[in-house]
Amino acid sequence: LVDLLRNANAEPIEFPLIKTVAPADGYECLDEAIDDIQRYDWVLFASQTAVNVFFDRLFADGRDTRALATVQVGAVGPATSAALMQRCVVPDFVPMESTGKALGEQLPGEDALRFDFVVVRG
């Protein structure tokens, strides 16, 4: 939308309407999941913010994207998928509909409920 407005010679002003704050546990649960990431079958990202926070925490721990080598990665939609690709991670799964519900319901596999997965929200 901003590009369309600029192309029409408008001067849009962008500012975020959502403030991201650290969770009450200070990322303890996320850090624990990252520490034990290889035990999961899937890491599912529910937003661009989730991608950014996850990788900020991963990199702060001295690790890189190779930590995800043994897991499959899912993204809730195209914007989340693009955020992953900016981190050089191509998602294994993006549902047809960009909702958390679709992400869970359309997860590939004969019995997706048997998978161990972590959902990163933000």
Secondary structure as UniProt FT lines:
FT   HELIX           2..7
FT   TURN            8..9
FT   TURN            24..27
FT   HELIX           28..35
FT   HELIX           37..39
FT   STRAND          42..45
FT   HELIX           48..60
FT   TURN            61..62
FT   HELIX           65..68
FT   TURN            69..70
FT   STRAND          72..75
FT   HELIX           78..86
FT   TURN            87..88
FT   HELIX           100..105
FT   TURN            110..111
FT   HELIX           112..114
FT   STRAND          117..120
//
